[in-house]
Amino acid sequence: RGDDIGEIVRRELDLPRPLDGASVLDEVESFLRRFVSYPSDHARVAHALWIAHTWLMDKWDSTPRLAFLSPEPGSGKSRALEVTEPLVRRPVHAVNTTSAYLFRKVSEVEGPPTILYDEIDTVFGPRAKENEDVRGMLNAGHRRGAIAGRCVVRGKMIETEELPAYSAVALAGLHDLPDTIMSRSIVVRMRRRSPSEPIEPWRRRKNLPEAERIATMLELWSSGIGEVETWPEMPEGVEDRNADVWESLLAVAEMAGGDWPGRARVAAVTLVTAAADGSYSLGLQLLADLRTIFSGEKKLSSGTIIDRLLSLPESAWSEVRGKAFTDRILAALLKPYGITPVQIRFATANGRGYHRSDFEDAWCRYLLPETNVTTVTSATQARNVSNDGVGCVVATALQ
């Protein structure tokens, strides 16, 4: 019987009975700490909780992606995936795998695997069109019940099939990923380890038995957990899509008990805040910087706007996606916000440009209200007032 097998495993591995969830997570965290140099303790807490959540995939409505990203190679991203692999449920270490393989792996009767995708920047880089199916699975598979519809040719017949896409995914790569992935991810910004941050070398042959023992503890502990009857309330500042990302991890912490619920909530708020402060879409960067350069101005020509954007301290506008910043690119970036250039009369001649009033609605909708404003590319702080005299104080990121 299953309970007899579990008892035999406990005796063979000298595991306590019953297993305490907090102690199991402590074991996971201690193991990770030995081999991975994290940018913060909060990142390590999130990593441990994410590993545990893979053993309870049937409990969640959605699963967050875990993204280890860095600006340069040699920052420990691949090592983080290597250490993760023996700890998670049904690991699949994917590098240059085909979409057909991944879809069929997810469809297996044993349940969804945990996909560990290294060098993910190659999937979303210059050759992205060759990986559309993989990108589609990574985008859609965070939701339970997500499927991939495909056409299959069998002889002379063309048939349709639906393949499950729901699975846990950890990613490692250079630079940022598309917003569709970043917004569904717990992002860990890895960095090169300094001499003052020693870690143990990872040797799979040597360290695998210990990792497998911890994985067995996770399996035995998770097997005793029933349906989730009470879901954790989200801490202030963790809402909307961020709440979807963190819900399962906070639930794991509540199930484990001990000091994990408190640590998990602090980690969630800290990492969500860091993501909001540190990553911006081009559109939000542009709106924030335009708020700065329009200070005291009622209208500006497209050429003047571009010149002022380029002159901002640490300007990010010297080029956009590899191309020189032009009035056409400016218009294209603003079009999704319902802002278009118009013909305006200036002091010496007519020209195409923008009125300050064109931006008021977008500034108030997409930029956080704050007492002080710090732009993405400038340290300028200002208080902005809308045309009707009502104060609209904005920051530079959408939380």
C-alpha positions in Angstrom: 0.0 0.0 0.0 1.0 3.6 -0.6 1.3 4.4 3.1 3.4 1.3 3.7 5.8 2.4 0.9 6.0 5.9 2.4 6.8 4.4 5.8 9.6 2.2 4.3 11.0 5.3 2.5 11.0 7.2 5.8 12.9 4.5 7.6 15.4 4.0 4.8 16.2 7.7 4.6 15.9 8.3 8.3 13.2 10.9 7.8 11.1 12.3 10.7 7.5 11.2 11.0 5.3 13.2 10.5 7.2 15.5 8.2 6.9 19.2 9.2 6.5 21.5 6.2 8.6 24.3 7.7 11.4 21.9 8.3 11.2 20.6 4.8 11.4 24.1 3.4 14.3 24.8 5.7 16.1 21.8 4.2 15.5 23.1 0.7 16.7 26.6 1.5 19.8 25.4 3.2 20.7 23.2 0.2 20.2 26.0 -2.2 22.3 28.4 -0.1 25.3 26.1 -0.4 25.5 26.2 -4.2 23.8 29.4 -5.5 24.9 33.0 -4.8 21.6 35.0 -4.7 21.2 38.8 -5.1 19.1 38.8 -1.9 17.7 36.5 0.8 14.3 37.2 -0.6 15.3 35.7 -3.9 16.4 32.5 -2.1 13.1 32.3 -0.2 11.2 32.7 -3.5 13.3 29.9 -5.1 12.6 27.5 -2.2 8.9 28.2 -2.3 8.8 27.8 -6.1 10.5 24.4 -5.9 7.9 23.2 -3.3 5.0 24.5 -5.4 6.0 22.1 -8.3 5.0 19.2 -6.1 1.4 20.6 -5.7 0.6 21.5 -9.3 -2.9 20.0 -9.1 -3.8 22.6 -6.4 -3.1 25.8 -8.4 -5.1 27.8 -10.9 -1.8 29.3 -12.2 1.9 28.7 -11.9 4.5 31.5 -11.9 7.5 31.3 -14.2 10.8 31.6 -12.3 13.3 33.7 -14.4 17.0 33.8 -13.5 18.3 36.8 -15.6 21.6 38.7 -15.8 23.2 41.2 -18.1 26.4 39.1 -18.6 27.3 35.4 -18.7 29.0 33.8 -15.7 26.4 35.0 -13.2 25.2 31.7 -11.8 22.0 31.3 -13.9 22.7 27.9 -15.3 24.0 26.8 -11.8 20.6 27.8 -10.3 18.8 25.5 -12.8 21.2 22.7 -12.2 20.6 22.8 -8.5 16.9 23.1 -9.0 16.6 20.1 -11.3 16.9 17.2 -8.8 14.6 19.0 -6.3 11.5 19.6 -8.4 8.7 17.2 -9.6 9.4 15.5 -13.0 12.2 17.8 -14.2 12.8 18.3 -17.9 16.0 20.2 -18.6 15.3 21.8 -22.0 18.0 23.4 -24.2 17.1 23.6 -27.9 14.2 21.2 -27.5 11.4 21.1 -30.1 7.9 22.3 -29.3 6.6 18.8 -30.2 8.7 17.2 -27.5 7.7 19.8 -24.9 3.9 19.5 -25.7 4.0 15.7 -25.5 6.0 15.8 -22.3 3.3 18.0 -20.8 0.6 15.7 -22.0 1.9 12.6 -20.3 -0.4 10.9 -17.8 2.0 11.3 -15.0 1.1 14.9 -14.8 2.7 18.2 -15.8 6.5 18.2 -15.7 8.8 21.0 -14.4 10.5 22.5 -17.5 14.0 24.0 -16.9 14.8 26.1 -19.9 18.4 27.4 -20.1 19.6 30.0 -22.7 16.0 31.2 -23.0 17.3 34.4 -24.7 17.9 32.3 -27.8 14.1 31.5 -27.9 13.2 35.2 -27.8 16.2 36.6 -29.7 16.9 37.3 -33.4 15.7 33.8 -34.4 12.4 34.1 -32.4 10.2 33.2 -35.4 11.7 29.7 -35.4 10.4 29.2 -31.8 6.8 30.5 -32.0 5.3 27.3 -30.7 7.7 27.2 -27.7 6.9 30.9 -26.9 3.2 30.2 -27.2 3.5 27.3 -24.7 5.5 29.4 -22.2 3.0 32.3 -22.5 -0.1 30.2 -22.2 1.0 27.4 -19.9 0.9 29.3 -16.7 -2.9 28.8 -16.5 -4.5 25.5 -15.6 -6.5 24.1 -18.5 -4.4 26.0 -21.1 -4.2 24.1 -24.3 -2.3 24.3 -27.6 -4.5 23.7 -30.7 -2.7 22.2 -33.7 -3.5 20.8 -37.1 -2.1 17.3 -37.8 -1.9 15.6 -41.2 -2.8 11.9 -41.1 -2.6 10.5 -44.6 -4.9 12.7 -46.7 -6.8 13.9 -43.7 -6.1 17.1 -41.7 -7.2 16.7 -38.1 -7.1 19.0 -35.1 -5.7 18.1 -31.7 -5.5 19.9 -28.4 -2.5 19.4 -26.2 -2.2 20.6 -22.6 0.3 23.4 -22.0 0.0 23.8 -18.2 3.4 23.2 -16.5 5.8 24.8 -14.1 8.7 26.5 -15.9 12.0 28.0 -14.7 14.1 30.0 -17.2 17.6 31.3 -17.3 19.0 33.8 -19.8 20.7 37.0 -20.6 18.9 40.4 -20.4 15.1 40.8 -20.1 12.4 38.7 -21.6 9.3 39.9 -23.4 6.7 41.6 -21.2 4.3 38.7 -21.7 6.8 36.4 -19.8 8.2 39.0 -17.4 4.8 39.9 -16.1 4.1 36.2 -15.3 7.5 35.6 -13.7 9.3 35.9 -10.4 12.4 37.6 -11.7 15.8 36.9 -9.9 18.5 39.3 -11.2 21.6 37.3 -10.9 25.0 38.8 -10.7 28.6 37.7 -10.8 29.8 36.4 -7.5 32.3 38.5 -5.6 35.3 37.0 -3.8 33.5 37.6 -0.5 30.6 35.3 -1.5 31.9 31.8 -1.4 29.8 28.8 -2.4 30.3 25.1 -2.7 31.1 23.7 -6.1 28.2 21.7 -7.6 29.1 18.2 -8.5 26.0 16.2 -9.6 27.7 12.8 -8.9 28.5 13.9 -5.3 25.5 16.1 -4.4 22.7 14.2 -6.2 21.9 11.7 -3.4 21.4 14.5 -0.9 19.2 16.4 -3.3 17.1 13.3 -4.0 16.6 12.9 -0.2 15.2 16.4 0.0 13.0 15.8 -3.1 11.7 12.7 -1.4 10.8 14.8 1.7 9.0 17.3 -0.5 7.1 14.4 -2.2 6.0 12.8 1.1 5.1 16.1 2.6 3.1 17.3 -0.4 1.3 13.9 -0.7 -0.4 14.5 2.7 -1.9 17.9 1.7 -5.5 17.9 0.7 -7.5 20.6 -1.2 -6.6 24.2 -0.4 -9.6 25.5 1.5 -8.3 28.9 2.6 -6.2 31.0 0.3 -3.8 33.5 1.7 -4.7 37.2 1.5 -2.2 39.1 -0.7 0.0 41.7 1.1 -0.5 45.3 0.2 1.2 46.1 -3.1 0.8 42.6 -4.5 -2.3 42.7 -6.7 -3.7 41.9 -10.1 -1.2 39.8 -12.1 1.4 39.9 -9.3 -1.2 38.3 -7.1 -1.6 35.5 -9.7 2.2 35.1 -9.7 2.6 34.9 -5.9 -0.6 33.2 -4.8 0.6 29.6 -5.0 3.9 30.4 -3.3 2.2 32.2 -0.4 -0.1 29.2 -0.1 2.9 26.9 0.1 4.3 29.0 2.9 0.9 28.9 4.8 0.8 25.2 4.5 4.4 24.8 5.8 3.9 27.1 8.7 6.7 28.2 11.0 8.2 31.5 10.0 7.6 30.8 6.3 4.4 32.7 5.9 6.0 35.9 7.2 9.1 35.5 5.2 7.1 34.7 2.0 5.0 37.9 2.3 8.1 40.1 2.8 9.8 38.4 -0.2 6.7 38.9 -2.3 6.4 42.7 -1.5 10.2 43.2 -1.9 10.5 41.4 -5.3 7.3 42.9 -6.7 8.5 46.4 -5.7 11.9 45.8 -7.2 10.4 44.6 -10.4 8.1 47.7 -10.6 11.1 50.0 -9.9 13.5 48.3 -12.2 11.7 47.3 -15.4 9.7 49.5 -17.7 8.3 48.9 -21.2 9.5 51.4 -23.8 6.1 53.0 -23.7 6.2 53.7 -20.0 9.7 55.0 -20.2 8.7 57.3 -22.9 5.6 58.6 -21.0 7.7 59.2 -17.9 10.4 61.1 -19.7 7.9 63.1 -21.7 6.3 64.2 -18.4 9.7 65.6 -17.5 10.4 67.5 -20.8 6.9 68.9 -21.0 7.3 70.6 -17.6 6.2 74.2 -18.1 5.5 73.6 -21.8 2.0 73.6 -23.5 3.2 72.3 -26.9 6.3 70.9 -28.4 7.3 69.9 -32.0 8.3 66.3 -32.7 11.9 67.5 -33.4 12.1 69.4 -30.1 10.8 66.4 -28.2 13.4 64.1 -29.7 16.2 66.6 -29.0 15.2 66.9 -25.4 14.8 63.2 -24.9 18.3 62.6 -26.3 19.7 65.3 -23.9 18.3 63.8 -20.7 21.0 62.5 -18.3 21.7 58.8 -19.0 19.2 59.0 -21.9 17.9 55.7 -23.2 16.8 57.1 -26.5 20.1 57.2 -28.6 18.5 54.3 -30.4 15.3 52.2 -30.2 15.5 48.5 -31.0 18.7 49.1 -33.0 17.4 52.1 -35.0 18.0 55.8 -34.7 15.2 57.6 -32.8 13.0 59.5 -35.2 9.7 61.3 -35.2 8.1 58.2 -36.9 9.3 55.9 -34.1 8.1 58.5 -31.5 4.6 58.4 -33.1 4.6 54.6 -33.3 5.4 54.3 -29.6 2.7 56.7 -28.6 0.0 55.4 -30.9 -1.1 52.5 -28.5 -1.9 55.1 -25.9 -4.2 57.0 -28.2 -1.7 59.9 -28.8 -0.9 61.0 -32.3 1.0 64.0 -33.7 -1.0 67.0 -35.0 -0.2 70.1 -37.1 0.6 72.9 -34.6 1.4 76.6 -35.1 4.7 77.6 -33.5 6.3 81.0 -33.2 8.1 80.9 -36.6 6.3 78.2 -38.6 3.8 75.4 -38.6 5.0 71.8 -37.8 3.9 68.5 -36.5 4.0 68.0 -32.7 2.1 67.4 -29.6 0.1 69.4 -27.0 0.7 68.8 -23.3 -3.0 68.1 -22.9 -2.6 65.1 -25.3 -0.7 63.2 -22.6 -2.7 64.1 -19.5 -4.9 61.1 -19.6 -2.1 58.6 -20.3 0.1 60.0 -17.6 -2.7 59.6 -15.0 -3.7 56.1 -16.2 -0.3 54.5 -16.6 2.0 56.1 -14.1 1.9 55.6 -10.4 0.7 58.5 -8.2 3.6 59.6 -6.0 4.6 62.7 -4.1 7.9 62.8 -5.9 8.6 61.9 -9.5 11.8 60.2 -10.6 12.0 59.5 -14.3 13.6 56.4 -15.8 16.4 58.3 -17.5 16.6 61.4 -15.3 16.9 62.3 -11.6 14.6 65.3 -12.1 11.8 65.5 -9.6 8.7 67.6 -10.3 5.0 68.0 -9.4 2.8 68.1 -12.4 -0.7 69.7 -12.6 -3.3 68.9 -15.2 -5.1 71.5 -17.3 -8.1 71.7 -15.0 -5.8 72.5 -12.1 -6.2 69.2 -10.3 -2.9 67.8 -9.1 -1.8 64.7 -10.9 1.5 63.5 -9.4 3.0 60.6 -11.3 5.9 58.2 -10.9 7.5 56.2 -13.6 6.3 52.7 -13.4 3.1 50.8 -13.6 2.8 48.5 -10.5 
